[in-house]
Amino acid sequence: MRTAAQALSSGDVRETLHAVQMAQDALDAVKGVLLAELQASKDFELDGASTLNTWVRNQLHLKSGQATVLVKSVAALRDLPLVAEAATSGLISAAHVQVFVYGLAHVGLEPMLQHEEVLVAVAAENEPGVLWEAVKHLKDLAHPEDLDEAWKGGMDKEDFAVDALPDGFHVTGFLNTLTGLKLKKVMDSVSAPRDADDTRTGAQRRVQGLDDLLDSILGNGLPSDKGVRPHMSVFVDAETLEAAAERVEQETEHPHLTPTRCPRANRPHWPGTGRSARTC
């Protein structure tokens, strides 16, 4: 905080921003340490809160998500001393601490303690995403069987869904290796650039390629429709058809004599809808 105060009066904007960020990170860590003490003492119950998370929401006036993040950081600052030291010194941010929280949950305390020094060094020199990749790699090394279980679980959940949304459709799913390769082969083919002047993005080519592919399938008729192309049938009785033909003839030969609207009583109705068809 002393460094931040000196930087604020130095006039160098770059140094000031660095100092402010470090102070903010340090305060976030101190808040986590104090929350750990509060959790251990359970003094939050004195204010009528049944859990630490509830106390944070009620007393610090934070949203539920923010409160949860703070409470989860308690474990990392309590169990990983080097992480706590780096955090309270402002060397790593609250986002870095959350990656260590993930590591404790999915890698385990012992492996995280064993590699804590290296991971803290990575965090101090890089953004949280780089630290995430390092912890994820450690997880794969420490628990290689999880990859097999995830693969098996994924195969059990094989699915493909197209769900309607207000402004379009959302496509989700998981395919086995063979089916996925077939789909990828088809999509690579239909989304290839047409020529050297094709300036469409990869996303545009893929969507247009899929649209063209669906057009070709529908144009030849779906298997469930026995090859009959998609169409709409309109059934009209003879009187309505005759009236419509007379209307067209009159509009063509004597347009000045054509009334703007026809009487409602003479309008045909679509069966089952109660709505009039504009045929006269």
Protein Blocks (a to p, Z undefined) as FASTA:
>chain_A
ZZmmmmmmnopaklmmmmmmmmmmmmmmmmmmmmmmmmmnommmmnopabfklmmmmmno
pafklmmmmmmmmmmmmmmmmlmmmmmnopacfklmmmmmmmmmmnojklmmmmmmmmmm
mmmmmcfklmmmmmmmmmmmmmmmlmmmmmmmmmmmgccdddddfkbccdeddddfklmm
mmmmmmmmmmgcfblmlcbdfklmmmmmmmmmmmmmmmnopfklnopacdddddddfklm
mmmmmmmmmmmmmmmlpcfbdcfklpccdehklpacdfZZ
